[in-house]
Amino acid sequence: MKNNLHKHVAYVYDAIAGVYQQTITQPTDHLDDFLAMLPSGASILDAGCGIGTDAGYMSEKGHRVCGLDLSPGMLEIAEKTHLRVTFCLQDLQDPDFSAGSFHGVVASFSLIHIRKDQVIPTLQKYHELLTPDGFMFLALQSGRSQEVFLKEPYKPDETTFLNIFSLDEVQHVLSRSGFNILQSWRRRPDAVKEFDFTKLFVVAQKQ
């Protein structure tokens, strides 16, 4: 089931990569609040980097960024657009790097595409990859805890798997994974649509 889900998510993102290039042009909200906590020239992993908008922005700020994704279509755009970032085709649930390789990990709207029973193991892997007292930035779809398949807004003939996180759930999985929440922000949807949920942004630190 895990491999099939990953293949489907990658297939859908391949199909909408060109649309993303035209629409996802600004870094994720509150990314600067996360970067302010890192040392200059920090090493950062962007897990589920997509077309590399966040990765490119962090690189422009002087950080050493590695972006990974399972969508070849997204990575093709990222590599052509953000030349100073290292990109690789990898599973965000099991990044292949040595322990303590990164000062920061970013997972911006990427954990929403993995199943709930895989969230804590994935966060524990990020914990391992971070330096002591390293930081993590998460952007999530938030609301009533659920796993759903919804129509992909940029490709309505396909569905996208979404893991929607409740606030209590986020606190639980981060605590279980060895992180303390330092700051969090919420942005409510602008309109009532099937795909619109409250956006939750979290900065957490490795215990």
GUZA-661742 format. One line per 5 residues: number of its first residue (from 0); their letters; for each residue z, x, y of N, C-alpha, C, O. Coordinates in steps of 0.1 Angstrom, whole numbers, plus 5000, padded with zeros to 4 digits. Atoms other than C-alpha are relative to their C-alpha. Example, Ala and Ser with C-alpha at 12.3 -4.5 7.8 and 13.67 -1.06 7.14 Angstrom:
<sites>
0	as	5000:5009:4988:5078:5123:4955:5000:5009:5012:5007:5019:5012 | 5000:4991:4989:5071:5137:4989:5008:4992:5011:5009:4997:5022
</sites>
This chain:
<sites>
0	mknnl	5000:5008:4988:5000:5000:5000:5000:5009:5013:4993:5006:5022 | 4999:4992:4989:5009:5028:5024:4986:5006:5003:4982:5005:5015 | 5013:4994:4997:4975:5046:5020:4990:4990:5004:4982:4992:5013 | 5010:5011:4996:4955:5013:5022:5003:4996:5014:4993:4994:5022 | 4997:5004:4986:4973:5004:5054:4996:5010:5010:4990:5007:5020
5	hkhva	5004:4989:4991:4967:5038:5069:4985:5000:5002:4980:5002:5013 | 5015:5000:4999:4930:5036:5061:4995:4989:5008:4986:4991:5016 | 5005:5011:4992:4927:5002:5076:5003:5002:5015:4994:5000:5024 | 4997:4997:4986:4945:5012:5108:4990:5011:5006:4986:5009:5017 | 5010:4990:4995:4923:5043:5111:4986:4995:5002:4980:4998:5012
10	yvyda	5013:5006:4999:4892:5023:5105:4999:4991:5013:4989:4992:5020 | 5000:5008:4988:4901:4998:5133:5000:5009:5012:4992:5006:5022 | 5000:4991:4988:4909:5026:5157:4987:5008:5002:4983:5010:5013 | 5014:4994:4999:4876:5043:5149:4991:4991:5007:4983:4995:5015 | 5010:5010:4994:4858:5011:5158:5002:4997:5015:4993:4994:5021
15	iagvy	4997:5003:4986:4875:5007:5192:5002:5013:5008:5007:5012:5020 | 4997:4987:4993:4877:5044:5202:4992:5000:5013:4998:5005:5023 | 5008:5000:4987:4849:5040:5228:5006:4991:5010:5006:4994:5022 | 4994:5009:4990:4866:5010:5244:5013:5006:5005:5016:5005:5017 | 4988:4994:4995:4899:5029:5245:4997:5011:5010:5005:5012:5020
20	qqtit	5003:4989:4990:4882:5058:5263:4998:4994:5014:5001:5001:5024 | 5003:5006:4987:4872:5034:5291:5013:4993:5005:5014:4991:5018 | 4988:5008:4995:4906:5015:5293:5013:5007:5000:5021:5004:5009 | 4987:4993:5001:4934:5038:5283:4999:5013:5008:4997:5024:5002 | 5003:4988:4992:4931:5062:5312:5013:5005:5007:5013:5016:5013
25	qptdh	4987:4996:4994:4968:5064:5324:5010:5004:4990:5010:4997:4979 | 4990:4997:5010:4997:5080:5307:5010:4989:4998:5011:4980:5006 | 4990:5010:5003:5024:5059:5291:5011:4999:5010:5015:5009:5015 | 4989:5002:4990:5050:5044:5314:5012:5008:4995:5015:5009:4983 | 4988:4992:5002:5081:5066:5317:4999:5013:4993:5008:5019:4989
30	lddfl	5002:4987:5006:5065:5096:5301:5006:5011:5009:5011:5021:5004 | 4995:4990:4991:5075:5116:5332:5015:5001:4999:5021:5012:5000 | 4985:4999:5002:5112:5107:5326:5003:5008:4988:5013:5016:4988 | 4998:4991:5012:5109:5123:5292:4997:5014:5003:5005:5023:5000 | 5004:4986:4997:5091:5154:5305:5010:5007:5009:5012:5019:5008
35	amlps	4990:4994:4991:5118:5159:5331:5012:5006:4993:5019:5014:4998 | 4989:4995:5008:5143:5166:5303:4996:5013:4992:5005:5019:4987 | 5004:4988:5008:5122:5194:5287:4999:5013:5009:4998:5012:5021 | 5002:4987:4992:5120:5231:5297:4985:5001:5004:4977:4995:4998 | 5014:4998:4996:5089:5243:5314:4992:5007:4989:4998:5014:4981
40	gasil	5008:4995:5010:5061:5251:5291:5005:4996:4986:5003:5004:4976 | 4994:5004:5013:5077:5231:5263:4989:4998:4990:4977:4995:4993 | 5009:5003:5011:5061:5227:5229:5002:4985:4996:5013:4981:4993 | 4998:5015:5002:5054:5189:5223:4990:4996:4990:4978:5000:4989 | 5009:5006:5010:5040:5170:5194:4998:4986:5004:5007:4978:5007
45	dagcg	5004:5014:4997:5021:5138:5202:4996:4994:4987:4984:4996:4983 | 5002:5006:5013:5023:5118:5170:4993:4987:5001:4999:4977:5005 | 5008:5012:4998:4996:5092:5170:4994:5001:5013:4995:4992:5022 | 5004:4997:4986:4978:5107:5200:4988:4991:5005:4985:4991:5017 | 5012:5008:4996:4947:5084:5199:4990:5009:5007:4986:5020:5003
50	igtda	5011:4993:4993:4921:5095:5225:5006:5012:5009:4999:5018:5016 | 4994:4988:4994:4946:5121:5239:5004:4998:5015:5007:5008:5021 | 4996:5002:4986:4955:5105:5273:5013:5006:5003:5015:5013:5013 | 4987:4994:4998:4992:5114:5270:5000:5015:4998:5006:5022:5006 | 5001:4986:5003:4985:5147:5254:4994:5008:5011:4999:5019:5015
55	gymse	5007:4993:4989:4961:5157:5281:5009:5001:5013:5009:5011:5020 | 4991:5001:4989:4985:5146:5308:5012:5010:4999:5015:5017:5009 | 4989:4991:5002:5014:5166:5293:4995:5015:5001:5002:5023:5006 | 5006:4987:4999:4991:5196:5290:4998:5004:5015:5000:5016:5018 | 5003:4997:4986:4981:5194:5327:5013:5003:5007:5013:5010:5017
60	kghrv	4987:4997:4995:5019:5195:5334:5005:5014:4996:5016:5018:4999 | 4996:4986:5004:5020:5230:5318:5006:5001:4987:5011:5012:4983 | 4993:4999:5013:5033:5221:5284:4989:5003:4989:4977:5001:4991 | 5008:4996:5012:5019:5233:5250:5000:4988:4991:5010:4985:4985 | 5000:5013:5007:5008:5201:5232:4991:5000:4988:4980:5006:4988
65	cgldl	5008:5003:5012:4996:5193:5197:5000:4985:4998:5010:4979:4997 | 5002:5014:5003:4982:5159:5191:4994:4997:4986:4985:5004:4982 | 5005:5003:5013:4977:5144:5157:4997:4985:4999:5004:4976:5005 | 5004:5014:5002:4961:5112:5145:4992:4999:4987:4987:5009:4982 | 5008:5003:5012:4944:5096:5115:4987:4995:5002:4979:4992:4993
70	spgml	5013:5005:4996:4914:5083:5134:4991:5011:5004:4993:5016:5015 | 5010:4990:4996:4885:5107:5134:4993:4997:5013:4990:5005:5021 | 5007:5005:4988:4868:5086:5161:5009:5003:5012:5003:5007:5023 | 4991:4997:4989:4898:5089:5184:5001:5015:5003:5001:5019:5014 | 4999:4986:4998:4902:5126:5178:4988:5007:5005:4988:5016:5013
75	eiaek	5013:4994:4995:4865:5133:5185:5000:4999:5015:4996:5008:5022 | 4999:5002:4985:4870:5118:5220:5010:5009:5006:5008:5016:5016 | 4989:4992:4995:4903:5136:5225:4996:5015:5001:4999:5021:5011 | 5004:4986:5000:4889:5170:5216:4990:5004:5010:4990:5015:5016 | 5010:4997:4990:4860:5167:5239:5005:4998:5015:5000:5004:5024
80	thlrv	4995:5003:4987:4881:5154:5268:5011:5009:5005:5013:5012:5016 | 4988:4992:4996:4913:5175:5267:4999:5014:4992:5005:5015:4981 | 5004:4987:5007:4902:5211:5259:5012:5009:4998:5012:5018:4989 | 4989:4991:5001:4936:5227:5263:5011:4995:4990:5021:5002:4988 | 4991:5006:5010:4953:5205:5237:4995:5003:4986:4983:5003:4983
85	tfclq	5004:4998:5014:4953:5213:5200:5001:4986:4993:5012:4980:4993 | 5000:5013:5007:4943:5182:5179:4998:5003:4985:4991:5012:4981 | 5002:4999:5014:4945:5177:5142:5001:4987:4993:5008:4978:4998 | 5000:5013:5008:4938:5150:5116:5011:5001:4990:5010:5007:4980 | 4988:5000:5009:4972:5143:5101:5007:4986:5001:5004:4978:5010
90	dlqdp	4992:5013:5001:4995:5114:5091:5012:5002:5009:5020:5011:5007 | 4988:4999:4991:5021:5108:5118:5013:4998:4993:5023:5002:4998 | 4987:5001:5008:5046:5100:5091:5004:5013:4993:5015:5014:4989 | 4997:4987:5007:5044:5135:5076:4993:5011:5006:4984:5018:5000 | 5006:4989:4994:5034:5161:5101:5002:5013:4993:5013:5016:4989
95	dfsag	4999:4987:5007:5027:5195:5086:5003:5011:5009:4994:5019:5013 | 4995:4989:4991:5047:5218:5108:5013:5005:4996:5020:4998:4988 | 4987:4994:5004:5077:5241:5104:5011:4993:5008:5009:4988:5019 | 4988:5006:4994:5112:5229:5112:5002:5008:5013:5000:5020:5014 | 4996:4995:4987:5122:5234:5148:4988:5005:5008:4989:5013:5017
100	sfhgv	5012:4996:4994:5086:5238:5160:4998:4994:5014:4991:5000:5022 | 5003:5007:4988:5088:5214:5190:5013:4998:5008:5023:4995:5003 | 4989:5004:4991:5110:5209:5220:5000:4984:5002:5011:4978:5005 | 5001:5014:4998:5098:5173:5222:4990:4993:4991:4980:5000:4987 | 5009:5008:5008:5081:5146:5201:4997:4987:5008:5006:4981:5012
105	vasfs	5004:5013:4994:5061:5117:5216:4994:4991:4989:4985:4996:4982 | 5006:5010:5009:5053:5086:5195:4998:4987:5009:5006:4978:5009 | 5002:5011:4991:5037:5062:5220:4991:4989:4993:4979:4992:4991 | 5007:5011:5006:5027:5029:5204:4993:5004:4987:4982:5000:4984 | 5005:4996:5013:5022:5046:5170:5009:4996:4989:5004:4992:4978
110	lihir	4991:5005:5011:5053:5037:5150:4998:4985:4998:5002:4980:4987 | 5002:5015:5002:5043:5001:5155:4989:4997:4989:4987:4986:4985 | 5010:5002:5010:5016:5007:5129:5004:5005:4986:4996:5006:4977 | 4994:4997:5013:5039:5018:5100:5010:4990:4996:5016:4983:5005 | 4991:5010:5005:5060:4996:5078:5015:5004:5003:5018:5015:5005
115	kdqvi	4986:4999:4997:5097:4991:5085:5007:5010:4991:5016:5018:4995 | 4993:4991:5009:5108:5009:5054:4996:5015:5001:5002:5023:4994 | 5004:4986:4998:5090:5040:5065:5004:5006:5014:5002:5018:5017 | 4997:4996:4986:5104:5042:5101:5011:5011:4999:5009:5021:5005 | 4989:4991:5000:5137:5060:5093:4995:5014:4994:4998:5024:4999
120	ptlqk	5005:4988:5005:5120:5086:5070:4991:5008:5010:4991:5020:5011 | 5009:4993:4990:5094:5093:5097:5008:5006:5012:5006:5017:5016 | 4992:4994:4990:5120:5097:5124:5009:5012:4996:5011:5021:5003 | 4993:4988:5005:5140:5120:5102:4991:5012:4999:4996:5023:5001 | 5010:4989:4999:5109:5141:5099:4999:5006:5014:4998:5018:5015
125	yhell	5001:4995:4987:5106:5143:5136:5013:5007:5004:5012:5018:5011 | 4987:4993:4998:5143:5152:5138:4999:5015:4995:5004:5024:5001 | 5001:4987:5006:5136:5181:5115:4990:5010:5008:4993:5022:5009 | 5010:4992:4993:5106:5193:5136:5005:5004:5014:5000:5014:5019 | 4995:4997:4987:5126:5194:5168:5010:5012:5000:5017:5015:4990
130	tpdgf	4990:4990:4997:5146:5223:5182:5013:4994:5001:5014:4982:5003 | 4986:5006:4998:5184:5219:5184:5000:4993:5014:4996:5000:5024 | 4999:5007:4987:5190:5193:5212:4986:4996:5005:4985:4993:5017 | 5013:5004:4996:5153:5185:5213:5000:4985:5003:5009:4977:5000 | 5002:5013:4995:5140:5152:5228:4989:4992:4993:4979:4999:4989
135	mflal	5011:5008:5006:5119:5123:5215:4998:4988:5010:5007:4983:5015 | 5004:5012:4991:5100:5096:5235:4993:4990:4991:4983:4994:4984 | 5006:5011:5007:5091:5063:5219:4995:4989:5009:5002:4986:5019 | 5005:5013:4993:5070:5034:5232:4997:4991:4988:4989:4994:4979 | 5000:5010:5011:5073:5003:5210:4996:4986:5005:4998:4983:5017
140	qsgrs	5001:5015:4998:5063:4966:5208:5014:4994:4996:5018:4997:4985 | 4986:5005:5003:5097:4948:5210:5000:4985:5001:4993:4978:5009 | 4997:5014:5000:5109:4913:5203:5007:4996:4987:5016:5004:4983 | 4994:5004:5012:5120:4894:5172:4994:5010:4989:4982:5011:4988 | 5004:4991:5010:5119:4919:5143:4991:4994:4990:4995:4984:4984
145	qevfl	5010:5005:5009:5088:4913:5122:4989:5010:4997:4987:5019:5005 | 5012:4993:5003:5058:4927:5105:4989:4990:4999:4989:4980:4992 | 5010:5010:4999:5026:4909:5113:4986:5007:5001:4985:5018:5004 | 5014:4996:4998:4988:4912:5112:4994:4990:5010:4994:4978:5009 | 5005:5008:4989:4972:4900:5144:4986:5005:5003:4982:5016:5000
150	kepyk	5014:4996:4996:4936:4900:5157:5001:5012:5010:5008:5011:5020 | 5001:4989:4991:4927:4933:5174:4993:4995:5012:4982:4991:5012 | 5006:5005:4987:4921:4924:5211:4986:5006:5003:4977:4999:5008 | 5013:4994:4997:4892:4949:5213:4990:4999:4989:4978:5003:4991 | 5009:5003:5011:4877:4939:5180:5005:4988:4992:5011:4989:4982
155	pdett	4994:5012:5005:4886:4903:5173:4996:4996:4985:5003:4988:4979 | 5004:5002:5014:4868:4903:5139:5009:5008:4990:5007:5007:4978 | 4991:4992:5008:4895:4927:5126:5014:4997:5004:5017:4992:5015 | 4986:5002:4997:4932:4925:5123:5007:5013:5001:5002:5023:4995 | 4992:4988:4999:4958:4951:5132:5014:4997:4996:5020:4987:4999
160	flnif	4986:5001:5005:4992:4956:5115:5009:5005:5011:5007:5015:5017 | 4990:4996:4990:5021:4956:5139:5014:4998:4995:5018:4988:4988 | 4986:5000:5003:5057:4964:5134:5007:4998:5013:5008:5006:5022 | 4993:5004:4987:5077:4946:5161:5015:5003:4998:5021:4999:4988 | 4987:4995:5001:5111:4961:5168:5010:4992:5009:5007:4989:5020
165	sldev	4989:5006:4992:5143:4943:5179:5008:5011:5007:5007:5023:5002 | 4992:4990:4993:5166:4961:5203:5011:5006:4991:5013:5018:4990 | 4989:4995:5009:5194:4963:5177:4993:5009:4989:4999:5019:4985 | 5007:4992:5010:5168:4976:5152:4997:5014:5004:4999:5024:4997 | 5003:4987:4995:5158:5004:5174:5012:5009:5001:5012:5021:4997
170	qhvls	4987:4992:4999:5194:5015:5180:5004:5004:4986:5009:5016:4984 | 4996:4997:5014:5200:5014:5142:4992:5011:4994:4997:5020:4989 | 5008:4990:5006:5170:5034:5131:5001:5014:5007:5001:5024:5000 | 4999:4987:4994:5175:5061:5157:5014:5006:4997:5014:5018:4994 | 4987:4995:5004:5212:5064:5149:5000:5006:4986:5005:5017:4983
175	rsgfn	5001:4996:5014:5204:5066:5112:4992:5013:4998:4993:5020:4988 | 5009:4988:5001:5178:5093:5119:5006:5012:5008:4999:5022:5008 | 4993:4989:4993:5202:5115:5139:4997:5002:5015:4996:5013:5020 | 5003:5000:4986:5193:5106:5175:5010:4992:5008:5015:4981:5003 | 4992:5008:4990:5213:5094:5205:4990:4995:5011:4982:5003:5016
180	ilqsw	5008:5006:4989:5195:5071:5230:5006:5004:5013:5018:5002:5016 | 4996:4995:4987:5197:5086:5265:4996:4990:5011:5004:4987:5020 | 5005:5010:4990:5175:5061:5285:4991:4991:4993:4984:4994:4983 | 5010:5010:5005:5155:5030:5278:4996:4991:5011:5003:4988:5021 | 5006:5009:4990:5133:5007:5298:4992:4989:4992:4987:4991:4981
185	rrrpd	5008:5011:5006:5116:4973:5291:4990:4995:5010:4993:4995:5022 | 5010:5007:4991:5084:4958:5305:4995:4988:4993:4989:4988:4983 | 5004:5013:5006:5078:4922:5298:4985:4998:5002:4979:5003:5012 | 5015:5002:4999:5042:4911:5292:4997:4992:5012:5004:4984:5017 | 5005:5007:4988:5022:4899:5321:4995:4986:4998:4995:4978:5007
190	avkef	5005:5013:5003:5008:4869:5303:5004:4997:4985:5007:5006:4977 | 4997:5004:5014:5016:4849:5271:4987:5000:4992:4979:4991:4993 | 5011:4999:5009:4991:4860:5246:5005:5004:4986:5016:5008:4984 | 4995:4997:5014:4992:4865:5208:5004:5014:4999:5013:5017:4991 | 4997:4986:5002:4992:4903:5212:5010:5005:5010:5014:5017:5009
195	dftkl	4991:4995:4990:5016:4905:5241:5014:4999:4996:5019:4988:4993 | 4986:5000:5003:5051:4916:5234:5007:5008:5011:5000:5015:5019 | 4993:4991:4991:5078:4932:5255:4998:5015:4996:4999:5018:4984 | 5002:4986:5003:5071:4969:5258:5014:5007:5002:5021:5006:5012 | 4987:4993:4999:5102:4991:5251:4997:5015:5000:4989:5020:4991
200	fvvaq	5002:4985:4999:5103:5028:5261:5014:5006:4999:5024:5002:5005 | 4987:4993:5004:5131:5051:5248:4999:5015:5001:4989:5020:4995 | 4999:4985:5001:5141:5087:5254:5013:5002:4992:5024:4997:4995 | 4988:4998:5009:5165:5099:5226:5001:5016:4998:4991:5023:5000 | 4998:4986:5002:5180:5133:5219:5005:5003:4986:5013:4995:4981
205	kq	4996:4995:5013:5185:5151:5186:5015:5003:5000:5020:5010:5009 | 4986:4997:5001:5222:5151:5176:5003:5014:4994:5014:5018:4993
</sites>
